[in-house]
Protein backbone atom coordinates (compact mmCIF):
# COMPACT_ATOMS: atom_id res chain seq x y z
CA UNK A 1 0.00 0.00 0.00
CA UNK A 2 1.31 3.38 -0.97
CA UNK A 3 1.47 6.12 1.63
CA UNK A 4 1.20 9.77 0.91
CA UNK A 5 3.72 12.37 1.96
CA UNK A 6 1.39 13.64 4.69
CA UNK A 7 1.06 10.17 6.24
CA UNK A 8 4.84 9.65 6.15
CA UNK A 9 5.29 13.05 7.78
CA UNK A 10 2.82 12.17 10.53
CA UNK A 11 4.60 8.85 11.18
CA UNK A 12 7.90 10.69 11.39
CA UNK A 13 6.43 13.16 13.89
CA UNK A 14 5.07 10.24 15.96
CA UNK A 15 8.52 8.62 16.03
CA UNK A 16 10.12 11.87 17.16
CA UNK A 17 7.47 12.37 19.86
CA UNK A 18 7.91 8.74 21.00
CA UNK A 19 11.69 9.17 21.25
CA UNK A 20 11.30 12.46 23.16
CA UNK A 21 8.81 10.88 25.59
CA UNK A 22 11.02 7.81 26.03
CA UNK A 23 14.09 9.93 26.75
CA UNK A 24 12.02 12.09 29.13
CA UNK A 25 10.82 9.04 31.06
CA UNK A 26 14.37 7.64 31.26
CA UNK A 27 15.66 11.03 32.42
CA UNK A 28 12.94 11.32 35.05
CA UNK A 29 13.69 7.82 36.32
CA UNK A 30 17.41 8.65 36.51
CA UNK A 31 16.65 11.86 38.44
CA UNK A 32 14.23 10.08 40.76
CA UNK A 33 16.77 7.33 41.47
CA UNK A 34 19.29 9.95 42.58
CA UNK A 35 16.85 11.92 44.71
CA UNK A 36 14.80 9.07 46.20
CA UNK A 37 15.81 5.66 47.46
CA UNK A 38 13.57 2.66 47.97
CA UNK A 39 14.88 -0.54 49.48
CA UNK A 40 13.22 -3.75 50.56
CA UNK A 41 14.58 -6.22 53.08
CA UNK A 42 13.41 -9.66 51.98
CA UNK A 43 15.66 -11.56 54.40
CA UNK A 44 13.99 -13.84 56.95
CA UNK A 45 13.51 -11.91 60.17
CA UNK A 46 14.24 -8.57 58.44
CA UNK A 47 17.79 -8.77 59.78
CA UNK A 48 19.29 -6.24 57.35
CA UNK A 49 17.26 -3.32 58.70
CA UNK A 50 17.07 -1.72 62.14
CA UNK A 51 14.06 -2.23 64.38
CA UNK A 52 11.02 0.05 64.45
CA UNK A 53 11.97 1.38 67.90
CA UNK A 54 15.37 2.49 66.56
CA UNK A 55 13.70 4.13 63.55
CA UNK A 56 11.31 6.06 65.80
CA UNK A 57 14.23 7.16 67.97
CA UNK A 58 16.13 8.50 64.95
CA UNK A 59 13.07 10.36 63.67
CA UNK A 60 12.72 12.06 67.07
CA UNK A 61 16.29 13.41 66.92
CA UNK A 62 16.34 16.58 64.82
CA UNK A 63 20.00 17.56 65.18
CA UNK A 64 22.93 15.83 63.44
CA UNK A 65 24.46 12.68 64.88
CA UNK A 66 28.19 12.02 64.47
CA UNK A 67 29.69 8.56 64.96
CA UNK A 68 33.46 8.02 64.92
CA UNK A 69 34.58 4.39 64.78
CA UNK A 70 38.25 3.74 65.52
CA UNK A 71 39.56 0.72 63.61
CA UNK A 72 42.69 -0.66 62.07
CA UNK A 73 42.91 -0.81 58.28
CA UNK A 74 41.05 -4.09 57.82
CA UNK A 75 38.76 -3.94 54.76
CA UNK A 76 36.58 -6.82 55.97
CA UNK A 77 35.94 -5.26 59.39
CA UNK A 78 35.39 -1.82 57.88
CA UNK A 79 32.82 -3.19 55.44
CA UNK A 80 30.91 -4.93 58.24
CA UNK A 81 30.93 -1.79 60.42
CA UNK A 82 29.88 0.46 57.52
CA UNK A 83 26.96 -1.87 56.72
CA UNK A 84 25.58 -1.47 60.27
CA UNK A 85 25.93 2.32 60.23
CA UNK A 86 24.40 2.64 56.75
CA UNK A 87 21.16 1.20 58.16
CA UNK A 88 20.96 4.25 60.43
CA UNK A 89 22.02 6.61 57.65
CA UNK A 90 19.12 5.41 55.50
CA UNK A 91 16.66 6.49 58.21
CA UNK A 92 18.31 9.82 59.13
CA UNK A 93 19.98 12.03 56.51
CA UNK A 94 22.10 13.94 59.03
CA UNK A 95 23.48 10.76 60.57
CA UNK A 96 27.19 10.96 59.73
CA UNK A 97 29.88 8.41 60.47
CA UNK A 98 33.62 8.05 59.93
CA UNK A 99 35.88 5.01 60.06
CA UNK A 100 39.15 6.26 61.56
CA UNK A 101 42.54 4.67 62.04
CA UNK A 102 43.78 6.01 65.42
CA UNK A 103 47.38 5.31 64.40
CA UNK A 104 47.04 7.83 61.56
CA UNK A 105 44.58 10.40 62.91
CA UNK A 106 46.24 10.63 66.33
CA UNK A 107 44.98 14.14 67.13
CA UNK A 108 41.31 13.25 66.62
CA UNK A 109 41.74 10.04 68.63
CA UNK A 110 43.18 12.05 71.51
CA UNK A 111 40.39 14.60 71.23
CA UNK A 112 37.77 11.83 71.42
CA UNK A 113 39.70 10.22 74.31
CA UNK A 114 39.80 6.74 72.80
CA UNK A 115 42.28 4.30 74.28
CA UNK A 116 42.03 1.19 72.10
CA UNK A 117 40.84 -0.19 68.78
CA UNK A 118 37.15 -0.88 68.35
CA UNK A 119 35.86 2.02 70.45
CA UNK A 120 32.96 4.01 69.03
CA UNK A 121 32.43 7.70 69.88
CA UNK A 122 28.83 8.92 69.47
CA UNK A 123 28.08 12.66 69.53
CA UNK A 124 24.78 14.54 69.69
CA UNK A 125 23.94 18.12 70.75
CA UNK A 126 27.34 18.71 72.29
CA UNK A 127 27.20 15.53 74.37
CA UNK A 128 29.24 12.42 73.65
CA UNK A 129 29.57 8.84 74.77
CA UNK A 130 32.07 6.05 74.11
CA UNK A 131 30.89 2.46 73.64
CA UNK A 132 33.16 -0.55 73.39
CA UNK A 133 31.27 -2.45 70.70
CA UNK A 134 28.99 -1.71 67.77
CA UNK A 135 25.55 -3.27 67.50
CA UNK A 136 22.02 -1.98 67.16
CA UNK A 137 21.44 -2.48 70.86
CA UNK A 138 24.50 -0.52 72.05
CA UNK A 139 24.19 2.21 69.39
CA UNK A 140 20.48 2.87 69.87
CA UNK A 141 20.77 2.77 73.66
CA UNK A 142 23.59 5.32 73.53
CA UNK A 143 21.58 7.56 71.19
CA UNK A 144 18.64 7.33 73.57
CA UNK A 145 20.78 8.50 76.48
CA UNK A 146 22.33 11.34 74.47
CA UNK A 147 18.91 12.49 73.24
CA UNK A 148 17.65 12.95 76.79
CA UNK A 149 17.39 16.74 77.04
CA UNK A 150 16.56 17.06 80.74
CA UNK A 151 19.23 17.73 83.35
CA UNK A 152 20.00 14.81 85.60
CA UNK A 153 21.78 15.52 88.84
CA UNK A 154 24.21 13.76 91.13
CA UNK A 155 24.16 15.31 94.59
CA UNK A 156 27.30 14.64 96.64
CA UNK A 157 27.08 14.87 100.42
CA UNK A 158 29.60 17.49 101.63
CA UNK A 159 31.10 18.63 104.92
CA UNK A 160 32.77 15.41 106.10
CA UNK A 161 36.00 15.34 104.08
CA UNK A 162 34.43 13.36 101.22
CA UNK A 163 35.67 13.09 97.65
CA UNK A 164 35.20 16.40 95.85
CA UNK A 165 33.49 16.12 92.44
CA UNK A 166 35.00 19.39 91.17
CA UNK A 167 38.55 19.22 92.53
CA UNK A 168 41.46 18.20 90.28
CA UNK A 169 43.46 16.67 93.14
CA UNK A 170 44.57 13.09 92.57
CA UNK A 171 42.12 11.76 95.16
CA UNK A 172 39.07 13.68 93.87
CA UNK A 173 36.60 13.18 91.01
CA UNK A 174 36.90 16.07 88.54
CA UNK A 175 37.74 13.84 85.54
CA UNK A 176 34.78 11.59 86.21
CA UNK A 177 32.56 14.64 86.72
CA UNK A 178 33.68 16.14 83.40
CA UNK A 179 32.85 12.91 81.59
CA UNK A 180 29.38 12.80 83.15
CA UNK A 181 28.81 16.41 82.09
CA UNK A 182 29.25 15.43 78.42
CA UNK A 183 26.25 13.12 78.92
CA UNK A 184 24.11 15.84 80.48
CA UNK A 185 24.62 14.69 84.08
CA UNK A 186 25.43 17.52 86.49
CA UNK A 187 27.34 16.90 89.74
CA UNK A 188 26.85 19.21 92.72
CA UNK A 189 27.75 19.23 96.42
CA UNK A 190 25.23 19.68 99.21
CA UNK A 191 25.69 20.29 102.94
CA UNK A 192 22.90 18.61 104.88
CA UNK A 193 23.33 20.96 107.87
CA UNK A 194 22.32 23.88 105.66
CA UNK A 195 19.25 22.37 104.01
CA UNK A 196 17.53 19.10 103.21
CA UNK A 197 18.18 17.36 99.92
CA UNK A 198 16.83 19.08 96.77
CA UNK A 199 13.61 17.57 95.45
CA UNK A 200 15.15 17.00 92.01
CA UNK A 201 17.98 14.80 93.32
CA UNK A 202 18.27 11.92 90.86
CA UNK A 203 21.16 10.15 92.60
CA UNK A 204 22.52 10.79 96.07
CA UNK A 205 26.28 10.12 96.32
CA UNK A 206 28.08 9.36 99.58
CA UNK A 207 31.74 9.43 98.57
CA UNK A 208 33.58 7.92 101.55
CA UNK A 209 33.24 10.49 104.38
CA UNK A 210 36.19 10.62 106.79
CA UNK A 211 34.32 12.50 109.53
CA UNK A 212 31.21 11.46 111.42
CA UNK A 213 27.80 12.50 110.11
CA UNK A 214 25.40 13.92 112.66
CA UNK A 215 22.11 12.26 113.53
CA UNK A 216 20.10 14.92 111.68
CA UNK A 217 22.13 14.48 108.52
CA UNK A 218 21.61 10.73 108.61
CA UNK A 219 17.85 11.29 108.92
CA UNK A 220 17.88 13.25 105.63
CA UNK A 221 19.68 10.37 103.92
CA UNK A 222 17.32 7.75 105.36
CA UNK A 223 14.34 9.84 104.22
CA UNK A 224 15.76 9.90 100.68
CA UNK A 225 16.01 6.09 100.74
CA UNK A 226 12.56 5.57 102.27
CA UNK A 227 11.01 7.79 99.58
CA UNK A 228 12.50 5.66 96.80
CA UNK A 229 15.60 7.69 95.98
CA UNK A 230 18.61 6.12 94.28
CA UNK A 231 21.98 5.99 96.01
CA UNK A 232 25.68 5.48 95.26
CA UNK A 233 27.49 4.75 98.52
CA UNK A 234 31.28 4.36 98.47
CA UNK A 235 33.03 3.46 101.72
CA UNK A 236 36.81 3.14 101.90
CA UNK A 237 38.63 1.09 104.55
CA UNK A 238 39.35 2.96 107.77
CA UNK A 239 35.90 3.64 109.17
CA UNK A 240 34.98 1.11 111.87
CA UNK A 241 32.32 -1.31 110.63
CA UNK A 242 30.21 -0.75 113.76
CA UNK A 243 29.97 3.02 113.39
CA UNK A 244 30.90 3.73 109.72
CA UNK A 245 31.40 7.41 110.57
CA UNK A 246 27.77 7.76 111.60
CA UNK A 247 26.33 5.70 108.71
CA UNK A 248 25.84 2.42 110.59
CA UNK A 249 22.04 2.88 110.69
CA UNK A 250 22.03 3.26 106.91
CA UNK A 251 23.90 -0.06 106.60
CA UNK A 252 21.33 -1.68 108.91
CA UNK A 253 18.49 -0.22 106.80
CA UNK A 254 20.00 -1.79 103.67
CA UNK A 255 20.97 -4.99 105.52
CA UNK A 256 24.60 -4.86 104.44
CA UNK A 257 27.89 -4.89 106.33
CA UNK A 258 31.33 -3.50 105.52
CA UNK A 259 34.18 -5.80 106.53
CA UNK A 260 36.99 -4.31 108.64
CA UNK A 261 40.41 -4.60 107.06
CA UNK A 262 41.86 -4.16 103.56
CA UNK A 263 41.52 -6.67 100.73
CA UNK A 264 44.90 -7.95 99.54
CA UNK A 265 46.02 -10.30 96.82
CA UNK A 266 49.57 -11.52 97.18
CA UNK A 267 49.70 -13.29 93.80
CA UNK A 268 53.06 -11.91 92.66
CA UNK A 269 52.81 -13.43 89.17
CA UNK A 270 49.47 -11.72 88.51
CA UNK A 271 50.72 -8.43 89.91
CA UNK A 272 53.80 -8.63 87.69
CA UNK A 273 51.68 -9.37 84.61
CA UNK A 274 49.36 -6.42 85.28
CA UNK A 275 52.12 -4.10 86.43
CA UNK A 276 50.70 -3.78 89.95
CA UNK A 277 53.15 -2.80 92.68
CA UNK A 278 51.09 -3.26 95.86
CA UNK A 279 49.09 -6.28 97.11
CA UNK A 280 46.17 -3.97 98.07
CA UNK A 281 45.67 -2.97 94.42
CA UNK A 282 42.90 -5.43 93.60
CA UNK A 283 42.25 -6.35 89.94
CA UNK A 284 38.83 -7.61 88.85
CA UNK A 285 39.07 -9.78 85.75
CA UNK A 286 35.56 -11.26 85.54
CA UNK A 287 32.14 -9.77 86.19
CA UNK A 288 28.77 -11.15 87.15
CA UNK A 289 25.99 -10.89 84.52
CA UNK A 290 24.18 -7.58 85.00
CA UNK A 291 23.08 -4.53 83.03
CA UNK A 292 26.09 -2.68 84.48
CA UNK A 293 28.64 -5.22 83.29
CA UNK A 294 27.28 -6.01 79.81
CA UNK A 295 29.73 -3.59 78.14
CA UNK A 296 32.72 -4.46 80.33
CA UNK A 297 35.31 -6.53 78.49
CA UNK A 298 38.44 -5.32 80.27
CA UNK A 299 39.79 -5.52 83.81
CA UNK A 300 39.15 -2.89 86.49
CA UNK A 301 41.43 -1.95 89.37
CA UNK A 302 40.35 -1.17 92.95
CA UNK A 303 43.08 0.45 95.08
CA UNK A 304 42.70 0.03 98.87
CA UNK A 305 39.27 -1.56 99.12
CA UNK A 306 37.20 -3.38 101.73
CA UNK A 307 34.79 -6.26 101.40
CA UNK A 308 31.01 -6.17 101.74
CA UNK A 309 28.60 -8.79 103.03
CA UNK A 310 24.86 -8.89 102.35
CA UNK A 311 22.14 -10.12 104.67
CA UNK A 312 19.66 -12.73 103.47
CA UNK A 313 16.48 -11.40 105.06
CA UNK A 314 16.10 -8.37 102.81
CA UNK A 315 13.43 -7.19 100.39
CA UNK A 316 16.16 -6.05 98.00
CA UNK A 317 17.26 -8.00 94.95
CA UNK A 318 21.01 -8.29 95.51
CA UNK A 319 23.65 -8.74 92.78
CA UNK A 320 27.43 -8.86 93.14
CA UNK A 321 28.91 -6.69 90.38
CA UNK A 322 32.63 -7.12 91.11
CA UNK A 323 34.60 -9.14 93.61
CA UNK A 324 38.21 -9.99 94.39
CA UNK A 325 39.90 -13.13 93.12
CA UNK A 326 39.65 -16.41 95.06
CA UNK A 327 43.22 -16.22 96.40
CA UNK A 328 42.60 -12.81 98.00
CA UNK A 329 41.63 -12.10 101.60
CA UNK A 330 40.75 -9.26 103.94
CA UNK A 331 43.88 -8.42 105.92
CA UNK A 332 43.13 -7.26 109.45
CA UNK A 333 46.74 -6.38 110.34
CA UNK A 334 49.04 -3.70 109.02
CA UNK A 335 50.17 -4.14 105.42
CA UNK A 336 53.80 -5.18 105.38
CA UNK A 337 55.99 -7.11 102.96
CA UNK A 338 55.42 -10.84 103.09
CA UNK A 339 51.85 -10.69 104.36
CA UNK A 340 50.31 -14.09 104.99
CA UNK A 341 46.70 -15.14 105.46
CA UNK A 342 45.95 -15.93 109.12
CA UNK A 343 42.35 -16.66 110.07
CA UNK A 344 43.27 -16.70 113.75
CA UNK A 345 44.13 -13.00 113.60
CA UNK A 346 40.82 -12.08 111.96
CA UNK A 347 41.69 -12.38 108.28
CA UNK A 348 38.71 -13.32 106.04
CA UNK A 349 39.29 -15.46 102.96
CA UNK A 350 38.19 -14.31 99.53
CA UNK A 351 36.64 -13.91 97.10
CA UNK A 352 35.07 -10.81 98.64
CA UNK A 353 32.44 -8.56 97.03
CA UNK A 354 33.69 -5.05 96.30
CA UNK A 355 30.71 -3.67 94.33
CA UNK A 356 27.11 -4.78 94.89
CA UNK A 357 23.81 -3.65 93.38
CA UNK A 358 20.51 -3.50 95.25
CA UNK A 359 17.15 -3.12 93.54
CA UNK A 360 13.56 -3.37 94.71
CA UNK A 361 10.13 -2.80 93.22
CA UNK A 362 8.21 0.27 94.37
CA UNK A 363 4.44 0.31 94.69
CA UNK A 364 3.69 3.65 96.36
CA UNK A 365 5.93 5.81 94.23
CA UNK A 366 5.99 7.43 90.80
CA UNK A 367 9.00 5.21 89.96
CA UNK A 368 8.74 1.51 89.27
CA UNK A 369 11.96 0.56 91.05
CA UNK A 370 14.64 1.83 93.38
CA UNK A 371 18.34 1.21 92.79
CA UNK A 372 21.40 1.40 95.04
CA UNK A 373 25.10 0.73 94.39
CA UNK A 374 27.47 0.09 97.29
CA UNK A 375 31.24 -0.12 96.85
CA UNK A 376 34.04 -0.86 99.28
CA UNK A 377 36.32 1.58 97.48
CA UNK A 378 36.07 5.09 96.06
CA UNK A 379 39.61 5.37 94.68
CA UNK A 380 38.68 3.56 91.45
CA UNK A 381 36.91 6.76 90.30
CA UNK A 382 39.55 9.17 91.61
CA UNK A 383 41.57 11.20 89.12
CA UNK A 384 44.64 9.00 89.68
CA UNK A 385 42.86 5.76 88.76
CA UNK A 386 39.73 6.50 86.72
CA UNK A 387 41.68 6.13 83.45
CA UNK A 388 43.08 2.71 84.32
CA UNK A 389 41.55 -0.34 82.63
CA UNK A 390 37.76 -0.21 82.51
CA UNK A 391 37.35 1.91 85.65
CA UNK A 392 35.73 4.79 83.77
CA UNK A 393 33.41 2.46 81.86
CA UNK A 394 32.35 0.81 85.11
CA UNK A 395 31.69 4.19 86.75
CA UNK A 396 29.62 5.45 83.81
CA UNK A 397 27.68 2.18 83.64
CA UNK A 398 26.89 2.46 87.36
CA UNK A 399 25.48 5.96 86.89
CA UNK A 400 23.51 4.89 83.80
CA UNK A 401 21.97 2.01 85.73
CA UNK A 402 21.10 4.20 88.72
CA UNK A 403 19.46 6.68 86.34
CA UNK A 404 17.48 3.87 84.70
CA UNK A 405 19.17 4.48 81.35
CA UNK A 406 19.86 0.79 80.83
CA UNK A 407 16.24 0.14 79.87
CA UNK A 408 15.31 3.38 78.10
CA UNK A 409 15.11 1.52 74.81
CA UNK A 410 14.47 -2.15 74.26
CA UNK A 411 15.97 -3.51 71.04
CA UNK A 412 14.48 -6.72 69.75
CA UNK A 413 17.24 -9.00 68.54
CA UNK A 414 16.36 -10.22 65.05
CA UNK A 415 16.95 -13.93 64.81
CA UNK A 416 16.74 -15.38 61.34
CA UNK A 417 14.97 -18.74 61.11
CA UNK A 418 17.00 -19.82 58.08
CA UNK A 419 20.53 -19.82 59.49
CA UNK A 420 20.43 -23.28 61.06
CA UNK A 421 19.54 -26.60 59.44
CA UNK A 422 18.16 -29.20 61.84
CA UNK A 423 18.27 -32.80 60.61
CA UNK A 424 17.27 -35.96 62.42
CA UNK A 425 19.25 -39.23 62.17
CA UNK A 426 17.09 -40.65 59.36
CA UNK A 427 17.50 -37.55 57.18
CA UNK A 428 21.24 -37.54 57.76
CA UNK A 429 21.45 -41.22 56.80
CA UNK A 430 19.42 -40.67 53.59
CA UNK A 431 21.59 -37.70 52.55
CA UNK A 432 24.78 -39.63 53.33
CA UNK A 433 23.56 -42.68 51.39
CA UNK A 434 22.72 -40.50 48.40
CA UNK A 435 26.01 -38.58 48.34
CA UNK A 436 28.41 -41.40 49.23
CA UNK A 437 26.76 -44.37 47.46
CA UNK A 438 24.07 -43.48 44.91
CA UNK A 439 25.80 -40.46 43.38
CA UNK A 440 29.24 -42.13 42.90
CA UNK A 441 27.59 -45.33 41.63
CA UNK A 442 25.47 -43.33 39.17
CA UNK A 443 28.50 -41.46 37.84
CA UNK A 444 30.44 -44.70 37.50
CA UNK A 445 27.54 -46.40 35.69
CA UNK A 446 27.11 -43.43 33.32
CA UNK A 447 30.82 -43.51 32.50
CA UNK A 448 30.73 -47.24 31.78
CA UNK A 449 27.71 -46.87 29.47
CA UNK A 450 29.38 -44.08 27.51
CA UNK A 451 32.59 -46.10 27.23
CA UNK A 452 30.67 -49.23 26.07
CA UNK A 453 28.75 -47.31 23.37
CA UNK A 454 31.88 -45.69 22.01
CA UNK A 455 33.68 -49.04 21.89
CA UNK A 456 30.89 -50.62 19.73
CA UNK A 457 31.25 -47.97 17.05
Buried (B, 14 or more C-beta within 10 A) or exposed (E): EEEEEEEEEEEEEEEEEEEEEEEEEEEEEEEEEEEEEEEEEEEEEBEBBBBEBBBEBBEEBEEEBBBBBBBEEEEEBBEEBEEBBEBBBBBBEEBBBEBBBBEEBEEBBEEBBBBEBBBBBBBBBEBBBBBBEBEBBBBBBBBBBBBBEEEBBBBBBBBBEBBBBEEEEEBBBBBBBEBBEBBBBBBBBBEBEEEBBEEEBBBBBBBBBEEBBBEEBBBBBEEBBEEBBBBBBBBBBEBEBEEBBBBBBBBEBBBBBBBBBBBBBBBEEBBEEBEBEEBBBBBBEEBBEBBBBBBBEBBBBBBBBBBBBBEEEBEBEBBBBBBBBEBBBBBBEEEEEEBEBEEEEEBBEBBBBBBBBBBBEEEEEEEEBBBBBBBBBBBBBBBBBBEBBBBBBBBBBBBBBBBBBBEBBEBEEBEEEEEEEEEEEEEEEEEEEEEEEEEEEEEEEEEEEEEEEEEEE
